[in-house]
Amino acid sequence: MHRAPPRLAALLVATLCPAAALLAAEAAPQMVGFGADSARAEAALEARFDAQLDAREMRGWLERMSAEPNQIGSPHDKANAEFMLERFRAWGWDAEIETFYVLYPTPKHVALELVAPHRYAASLLEPPIPGDRGSAHAKGALPPYNVYGADGDVSGELVYVNYGMPDDYKELARRNVSVKGRIAIARYGGGWRGLKPKLAYQHGAIGCIIYSDPRDDGYGAADTYPAGAGRPAAGLQRGSVADMPIYSGDPLTPGVGATRDAPRIDRAAAATLLKIPVLPISYQDARPFLEALSGPRAPPAWRGGLPITYHIGPGPARAHLAISSDWAQREIYDVVAKLAGSVYPDQWVIRGNHHDGWVFGADDPLSGNVALMAEMKAIGALAAGGWRPKRTLVYASWDGEEAGLLGSTEWVETHAAELARKGVAYVNSDSNTRGILDAGGSHGLQRLVNEVAAGVRDPLQPASVLARARAAAILGASRGAGHTPEERRLAKGLLDGGDLPLEPLGSGSDFTPFLQHAGIASLDLGFGGSEPGGVYHSVYDTFDHYVKVEDPDLRYGVALAEVAGHVMLRLADADLVPLHAQDFAASVARYLDEIEHLADKSREETQDNHRLLDARVYELAASATDPVGPPARDADVPFLNFAPLANASAALTASARAFDAAYAAALAEPGRLPAARAASVNALLATAERALLGEPGLPGRPWYRHMVYAPGLYTGYGAKTLPAVREAVEERRWAEVGESVAATAAALDAYRRALDAATAALR
């Protein structure tokens, strides 16, 4: 048994001691948004909710819904939607299927060959694995492909580009290697898959191959399936390569719900469709292509786990890549259910998970979807016993997420006006496995998530799920693995009793249209991290794999239902919309501090590099066997004026402090908050996040409107905070910094004014 560090042990005593936790809950549960009496009633409600959750039932739903391939357009995808509709109605919800019509190309012909210096035809097959029933019965599954890549028939020399991210192309330039007129081969990881062919095209490539390297999620990370969670040799990762950092959803209806009669742009004008063919392959198929490369040896950080010497090329390896697709419009099925609120029926608390998979989708997404279903059944039982939420609950199982957040985006765009009036919060989940709670979202909801997580017991450890997440954050930071100094400082603060910070949200799941387009405060919740995702988006993401490797008895499915369900119940029933404004204000101040340090660091590094270039240090230190040229000379970094943003942040901090004090005082004194005043405050808080939307949106991608959170234009899933300013600094677009600072400051001022109005109403 490992012993916790002394300070950590002291910190975790309360959360590790069940008796102490129970006594604290009986005395006065800590619940942001609730007075003492209503908090005790809420705790009793949540106990009744928990008693309804049944892991065996969830396992049965998971087995049924992952029994056949359920990608867009498959019969099983529609059957799953109809099964859920029948269940939701039986549980007392007002449910319907909303159908949208989206562009969804499927491959008619796919081929990849090595044509020089010898011939090899990629198999593009994922053979059955003994003991895995699903992989042996994959009839109806689509062949491996990346949706929204271009059709094409191209041949050319091969160039290995590592992860295919911007810095990798800088390294290629230092070695005088270009992908222009050639086919790039990149490994998965390091950034979102859609950026790999996009950047390859921007650098002149005519095609792109993406393979899964065993170092990243195969035998270099874990025993391979069926022995463990690592990707087997023939396993490959399907996925979307739509340019989602521009906009998500149907490529032909940006900003408009893809109903049957919606206006559609021409396919040639769709900004999110790629211009070159792209194909995913396994590391078994990738090895002959990589072995045939010569040219410079790959830098040490580029070398994967195959038993070969990694070379960059170009050539002598030449490849032939051919893809043709059926560019048809297909139906997708969102299953949406409502339970009307008794006090604030026009305030919606929304919960979502998607149900479409790339093949069987047992882990991604059905493990999260069955947790959502369990929540719905438990809430239905509460309603059958006479309880009604104060705010309307909306539960949705989205379709088409894998292709580009299609179902959620089209629903948000269709209901945009209604959501602008009614949307209070959106709570998302996706895949879910054994491990540590991972929580991201709007930082005003940080206190809510911490309080909920403190009250949910971990299935495998004698602790709350919050205690485990805090411990993991502390240990991760103390080891310095992948954390910035600022992140280490935050994690160290956990030892002093601070809240576990939420991660900022970028993209990659269905929260994107709610938060970053519609301006609805959002959360993304799930468990995981204990094993690599070696079957991710492959034919091996089956029920048999899930119950063998990931969450055998669905204990963590129950834990997710408890965390997400308690969050939903508190958002629905709180006396005041749960909000702790100082958490948001502190996050904004931290993000601004990061950007200021980024600019200063960039200035110093640029000056240092100029000195190295002038002294010809790179040339003199070059290796005779692996010659590497000097990096490009960047322009000097000017001194930038962040004062308007700093002033807005300081004012927000002061207003947040005043709001939190008035909010706590109003809830602490019975009778101080009459119904009319509570309604007035709740109306302000329900729509406060909308103040953070900027017009016309982020530079170059106006569909994204949130001025605090966005996916990075060149990170994809990864979040950029204060994105207009941060990306202008990162990409050295100095002329844009001032305008972006002003726009972001204006959004923060608008949010501050909403807080001030709520503070006045509270007083």
N, C-alpha and C positions, 0 to 999 in steps of 0.2 A: 504494500500500500504506500503510495506516494504521499508525503506530507506537504501541506500547503505552507508557503512562506508565512512567518509569524503575523505580519500585518494583514495578509490576505485571510489567514485563518480567523483573525479577530473580526474582520469585516463580514465574513460569511456566517458567523455564529447564528445570527437571527434567522437567516434564510435556510440554514441547514438543520435547524431544530424544529421539527413539526409541532411540538407542543407549544413552543413560543409563538409560532406563526398562527396557530389556532387561537390562542389567547388574544393575540393582537387583533385578529379578525373579529372576534366576538366583542372586543372593547369598542373599536371604531375603525372599520376598514378605511384605508386611504384611497379615496376615489375622487379624482379631479372632476369637477362639475356637479358633485352631489353634496347635499347637506348630510348631517350625521344620520338622521332618521331614514332618509331615502337611501343612503349608502348601506345601512343594515338590511333594508328590504331588498336592495339589489344583490347583496351577497347571498341572501336566501334564494333569490330567483336563479342566480347562477349555479347554485348547488343543485336545484331541481333540473336545470338545463344539463348539467354534467351527468346526472343520473340517467338521462335518456340516451347517451352516446354508447354505441355498441360496436366494438371492433370487429366482431364476427360478421355483423351485417355489412359493415364497410368492406370487409374482405370479399364478401359475396358480390357486392356491386362492382368492385374492382375486377374480379374474375369475369363477370358477365360483360362489362363494357370494354375490356381489352381482349376479348375472345377472337376478334377478327380485325383486319386492318381498318382503321377508321380515319383516314385522311379525307380532306375535302373531296366531295364527289363520290365517296364510297357508300354502298348501301348501309354499312354498319354505322357510319357517322350519322346518317339520318335516323336509323333505328335507335341509336343512343339518345338522340334528342327527343324522340317520341316516348321512349321509356322514361326519361326524366320528367317530361310533361305530365305523364300519367301519375308518377309518384308525387310530384309537387302538388298537384290538385288533390290527390288522396290525403296529403298531409295538411290540407286546409288553406293552401295558398291560391291566390288569384293568378293563374299562370297562362302563358301563351308562348307560341313560337313566332318570333319575328324573322322573316326571311329576307335576305339580301342577295344581290346578284353581282358577282365580282369576277374580274378577269383572273383566271387561274390556268396557266399553261401546264400541260402534262406532256411528258416526252413520248414521241412516236419512234424515234431512233436515236440511240446513243452509242458511240464507239470511241475508244481511245487505244492508240497503238504507238509503240516505239518502232520507228521505221529505220533508224540508223543509230549506232553502228551495226546493230543486228535487230531482228524483229521480235516483238513481244506484244501480244494482244492482252490488254487488261481484262480480267474476267468480269469485274463489276458485279460479282455475286457474293452473297452472304449465305454460305451453306448452313444447313441445320446443325444444331449442337445437340449431342445425345442428352436426353433427359429434359430438354426444353421443348415442350409441346408446341408453343407458338411458332418458333423458328422453323419447325417442320411443316407448318401449315400456313404459309404466307401467301396463299393464292389470293389475288386481288390487290396485292401491294404494288405500288408504283416502283419502277426501277430507280436506282440511285440517281439523284439529280439535285441541282440547286435551282429552286423556283425563281423566276424572273431574270435568270441569265438569258443572254441572247441566243438565238439560233445561229449556226455557222458551221462551216466546213473548212478548217484551217490546218496548215502544216507549217512547222518551223522549228528552229533550234530551241532547245530547252535552256532556261536559266532558273537556278534555285535562288529564291528571294527570302529565305528564312520565313518569318511570320508575315511578310509582305506589308509591313507597316511603314510609316513615313521615314523613320530612322534607318530602316533596312535599305531603303533606296539611297540614302546618303552614304551608307557603307558601300553599296555597289558602285556609286560614282567615284569613291576614293580608289576603287580597284579598276576603274575604267571599263566597267561592265554595264551594258544597257540591255533592257528588255525590248527595245523598239523593234517591231517586226518579228518578235519571237513569242514563245509561249512560256509564261511564268508558272513555276511550281512552288507553292507555298504550303507550309504546314499550319494546321489549325492551332489557334491560341494566339496570345499577344494582343488581341483585339478582335472585334466582331468580324465574322466571316465575310459580310457584304463589302467591307472595305478592301479586302484583298483583291478581288477582280476590279473594283473601282480604281484603286491606285495603280494596278497593273495597266489598265487602259489609259489612265492619265499619263503614264510613262511610256506609252506607245505599244504595249503588248497586244497581240492579236487573239490571245486566249489565255485561260488560267485554269490550273489544276490545283485542288486543295486536298491534301492528304492528312491523315491522323498519324502523328509520329508516336512510336511506342514509348519514347521518353516522357511524353506529356500525359497520356492517359491509357497506355498499354502496359506492357510488362515492366517498363521503367517506373511505373507508379504503383502497381499492385499485381498480384497473381491474376492472370487473365481468365475471363469467364469460360468454362463453368467453375473453375477453382476459386475465383475471386471476382473483384469488381473491375479489373482492368479490361481494356478493349481487346477482343480477340483479333488475330492477325487479319482476318477477312472483314472485320467490322468497319463500317464507314459512317460518316456523319452527313446525313442529308441536312437541308436547311434553306432558309430564304436568303437571297442576296439582294433583295430590293433595297434601294438607297433610303432606308427608313429615317436616317438623320435629317432628311429633307421633309418628308411627311410619312405617316403610317397609313395603313388602310389600302383600299382598292386603288391601284395606280391610275385608273381612268376617271375617278370622281374625287379629286382632292378637295377637302372642305365641304363636301356634299354627301349625304347618305346615299349609298348605292342601292336605292330602290329600283324596281323594274323600269320606271319611266324617268329616272334621273338623267340629267344631261351628262354626257361623257365626252372627254377629250379624245383626240386621235391617239392611237397607241404610239405613234412616232413622237408625239409631244409629251409623253409621260416621263417626268423627270426622274422617277424612281426606278425605271427599267434600265438594265445594264446594256452596254454596247458590244460586249464580247462574250463568246461562249465560255462557260465555267462548269467544272465537273468535280464532284468529290470522289476520292478513291481511298482504299484501305492502305495500310503500310505494307501489306503483302504485295499489292499491286504497285505501290510506289517504289519499292526497292529496285526493280530492274531499271527504271527511269533514272533514279538518282545514281545508281552504280555506273551508268553509262556516261555520266558527266565527267568532264575534265576541267581544265582551267584552274583558277586560284583555289586553294583550299579554303573552305568556309571558316570564318572566324570562330574561336572557341565557343562563343555563346550561341552560334548557329548550329552546332553539331547535335544531332538528335540521338536516338537510341538504337538505330539500326547498326548492325555489325559491318559497317563500311566506312571508308574515308569520305566525308562529305565535301564535294567540290561545288563550285558555283556555276561553272560553264562560262560562256555559252558553248554548247555542243561538246563533243561531237554528237551527243544525243539529239535526235530529231523526233518530234512527235506529230501525230495526226489526230486531231480532235474533231469529232462531228456530232452535232446535236440538231435535231429538228423536233418541233413541238406542236401540239394542238392548242392554239391560243383561243380557247373557248371561254365563254362566260358561264359560271356555275353558281348554283344555289348554296348558300350557307345558312345554318339554322341556330339562331340565338334563342335559348330557352330562358324566359324572363318571368319572374314571379314577384308578387307584391303582397305585403301585409299592411293594411292601412293604419296610420297613426291615429291615436285617440285625441291628442292635444294639438299636435303640429302636423296634420296630414300632408301639408305642402312643403315639408322638410324631409328630404330623402337621404337615407343612409344606405349606401349601395355596396354590395359584396359580389365579387366575381372570381371565376376560375374558368379556364377554357376546357373544352372536351375533345377537340380534334387532336390527333397525333400524326407523327410521320409514318408510322406503321401501326403497331399495336398500342403504343403509348401508355403502358402501365405506370411507369414512373412519371414521364412527362406527356400528358398532364393529369392523368386520371387519379394518381395518388392524392393530389390536391383537390380534385373535383369530388372525390367521395367524402373528403372532410367537409366540403361545402354542403353536400347532400345531408350528411349527418347533422350539421347545424340546422338545416331547414326542417328536418324531421323533429328535432328536439324543440325548436321554436314553435313548430306547429302543435306539438303536444302542450306547450305552455299556453298557447292561444286557446286550445280546446278546453283547458282548465279555467278559462276566464280572463287570463292576462291579455293586455293589449299594449304594444309599444306606444310611447308618446309620439315618436316620429315614425314615418312610414319606412318600413324595411323593403328594400329591393334586392333580390338575389338573382344572379344571372350566370348561366353556363354558356360561355361564348364559343362560337365556332370560328375557324379560320385564323386562329392566333399564329400558328406556325408559319403561315405564308407571309405574315406581315401585320399582325394585330387587326385582322380584317373585321371580325365580328364586333369587337368592342369599339373600334374606330367608327365603323358605319353606324352603330347604334348611337354613339355620342354625337356624331354629326347630324343624324336624323332628329335627335331630341335636343339639339343644342339650346334652343330658346327656353325649353322647359327646364333643362338642367341649370341654366344660368339663374333661374328663379329658385329652384328647389334643391339643388345638389348641396349637401352638407359635407359628406365625406365618402371616399371610396376605399374599400379594403380588398386587396388582391392577394391571391396565392397562386402557385403554379405547381411544380413538382415538389415532392416532400419525401424525405428519407430520415433514417436515424441520424442523430447528431445534435448540433447546437442551434438554438434559435437564431435566425438571421432576420433582422427587422430593418426596414428602410422606409423613409417617407418624409412627409411634411413635419418640420421640427416642432411646430406648435402642438403636435400630438405625441411628442416624446414622453412626457410625464404619464400620459394615459397608457402607453405601451409598457413602460416600466412597472406601473402599478399592476397591470393585468398579468404580466409575466412573473411578477413576484408571488402571485397567488396560484400559479399553475405548477403542479409537481412534475418534475422530470420522470419519465417512465423507467429509467434505468439507474438513476442516482438518487441518494437521499437528500435531495435539494430541489429548489425551484428551478424552472427553466431560465429564470433571470440570473440566478446564482451561477449556473453553468456558463451562460453567455458572458457574464462579467469575468469569470475566471479565465475563459478562453481569450478574451480581449487583453487581460492583464498579462498572461503568459506570452501571447503572441507579440505584444509590444515589448516585453522585457527581453525577448530573443531578437528583436529588431528585424524579423522576417517580413519584408515587404511593407514596412510601415514608415511613414515620414516622421521627422521629429515632432511635428504637431500632433500626429496621431498617437505617438508614444506619450506625449504630455497628457492628452485626453484620457488615455487608458490608465495612466498612473493616477489620475484624479479619481478613478473608480475606487482605489484603495482608501480614499478619504470619504467615501460614501456618495459620490456623485452618481447621477443617472447614467445608464448605458446609452451612449449617443446612438441615434438613428443614423443609418447610412443615407446619404442623399440619393435620390432616384434618377437614373439616366433613362434607359429604355430596356427592351427585351421582354416585356410582358404587358398585360392589358391595362396597367395603371397609366400608361403613356397618354392616351387621349384624354383621360379624366384630368390628370394633373397638369400636363404641359400644354394642352390645347384648350380645355374647358375651364381650367383654374379651380378645380375641386380638390381640397386637401385629401391626400392619399397616403395609404400604407401598403407595403408589400411584405408578407409574412411567410415564413417557412422554416423547416428544420433541414439540416444537412451538413455537409462538409467533412464527414468522417471517412468517406471513400471517394476515389475519382469517378467521374461520370463516364465509365468506359463503354456503356451501351447507349449513350446519349444519341438520339435520332437515328438509331440503327434498328435492324430487324430483331435484335436481341432484347429490346426494351419490352419484355413480355411479363405476364403475370408470374410465370415460374421463376424468372430472374428476380423479380421484385420481392417475392416472399422468401427467396433463398438468400439474397444478398443485401437487400436494402432495408426492409422493415417487416420481418417475418410475420409478426402477429398484429401489425398495424397499430402498435402502441403510440408511435409518433403521429399517426393519422389522427388518433384521438386527441393527442396533445395539441396538434394544429387546430382541430375543431374547438378545443377549449380556449386557446388563445384568441383565435379569430372570432369565435362566438361571443366571448366575454367582451371583446372590443366592440362588436356590433351591438350587443345589448346595452352597453354603457353609452355608446353614441346615441342610441335610440331613446334611452330612458333618462339621461342626465337632466337635472334641473336646469343647468346651463350647458350649452355646447362645450364639451371638454376642450380646453385650450390653456396652455401654459405659455404665455407670450415671451417670457424671458428666455426660454429655450430657443425659440426662433431667432430672437434678437442676438443672442450670443453666437448662434451659428453664422448669421450674416456677418457679424464682426470678425469671426474667425476666418471666413472665406475672404473678406476684404484684406485681412492681414496676410493671408496666403498669397493673394495677387500682388500686393505691394512687395512682399519678399521675392516673389517670382520675377518681377521687373528688376529689382535690385540685383538679384542673382544673375539674371540674363545679361545685365550691363557689365557686371564684373567678369563673367565668363567670356563675353565677347572681347573685352579689353585684354584679358589674359591670352585668348586665342590669337589676337592680333600680334601680340609680342612673340608667341611661338612661331607664327607664320613668318614674321619679319626675320627671326633668327634661323629660319630654315630647319627647325628642330625636327619636324616630321620627316623631311627628306633624309636628314643625317641619321635618324634612328631607324630607317626603313630596313626590313629584313630582305636579304638577298633571295631567299626562297619564297617569301610571301610579301612581295612589295605592295605597300599601301601608300597612296598619295595623301597629300594634306587635305583637310576639309575645306569647304568653300569659305571665303571671307565674307562674313555678314557685316551689314552696316552697323554703325554705332547705335546703341539704345539711348534714346532721348530721356530726359527727366520728365515724367508724366504727372499730370495733376489729378490725383484721386480725391481732392478735398471735398467736392460736392457729394461724393459717395460716403466719405468719412463723416461728414456732417449729418447726412441722412441716417447713417447707422447709429451715430450717437443719439440723435433725437429719437430714433426707434427704441433704443435701449431704455431711455428715460420713460417713454410712454408705456413700454412693456412692463416696467417695474410698477408704475402707477396702476396699470390695468390689473396686474396679478394681485396687487394688494386690495383693490376694490372688489375684485372677483372673489377672493378668499373671504373677505369680510362679509359680503352679501350672503354667502353660503353658510357662514359660521353662526349667524344670528337668525334663529327662527322668526319668521314674520317680517324680516327686513326686505324680502323680495316678493312683493305681491305679484299676482299672475300677470297683470297688464305690463308691469315693468320687466318681468322675466321674458315675456313674449317679445318686447321691444329689443332687449339685449340679444336674445336668441336670433332674431331676424338679422341683426348686425353681424353676429359671429358666424352664422351659417354661410354668409357670402363673402367673408373677409378675404379669403384666398384669391377671389377674383380680382382684388385690387392689385395683385402682383402680376397681372397680365399686361404686357406692353403692346402698344399699337405702333407700327404694323406687325410687330413680332420680332424675332431674332434676325439679324442681318443675313440676307441670302436664303432664309428659310422661314418665311412669315407664318407658316402653319404652327410652328412652335412659338408660343407666346409668353411662357412663364419666364420672368426675368431673374429667378433665383435657381431653378433647376432645369436642366436639359440634358439630353444625350449629347456627347461630344460629336462634332462634325467628323472628326477623325479618330474617335474611339468607339462610336456606335452604342453599345450597351453602357459603357462607362459614363458616369455622370460628370457634367461640368457645372460647377456652381458659380453664380453670377456670370452666366455663360457668355453674354455679349462682351463683357469686359475681359474676362479670362481668355477667351479665344482670340480676341484682338491682340492681347499681349503675347500669348503663346505663338501665334502665327506672324508676329512682328508686323501687324497692320497698324502702325502707330497713328496714322491719320484718323482711324476709326475710334480710338480709345476715348477721346473727349466726348463724342456723341453717345457712345455706349455708356459711359459713366453717367451722363445726364439722364439718359432714358432709364437706367437702373435706379438711380436716386429718386426719380419721379415715381417709380413703382413702389419703392420703400416708403416714400412720403404718403402715398395714397393708402397703403396698408396702415401706417401710423395713424392717419386721420380716422380710419375705421376703428382702431383701438381706442382712440381718444373719445370718439362718440359713444362707444360701449362703456367706457369708464364713467362718462358723464351720466349715462342712463343708470348705471349701477349705484351711483352716489345719490 
